Amino acid sequence: MGLEDGTYYLAWFLHFLLLALYNAIWQTLFIGQIFNKVDMLILFFFWLLFSFCLFGIAIVIQALTSNSKAANGFAIVFFFLSYQLNTPF
């Protein structure tokens, strides 16, 4: 793409940061009503860190496969399964 390494990784970090913030805010607003005895700030940071971890695992899955379509499929399926399975717990 013609970018230097630092610029490329900074762009991806900012992209994932915005997605993680979006997910954390919505999860805190909707699921925070269920956990009314837990501080909302703690829930927000939990969902934010959880989103970062899921994005990191998705990047590792992409790096382990040679076919980009298969890597994207595995990463997306893992991301949504992890998110859906974690919500009830």
Beta strands, then each sheet from edge to edge (+ up, - down):
end
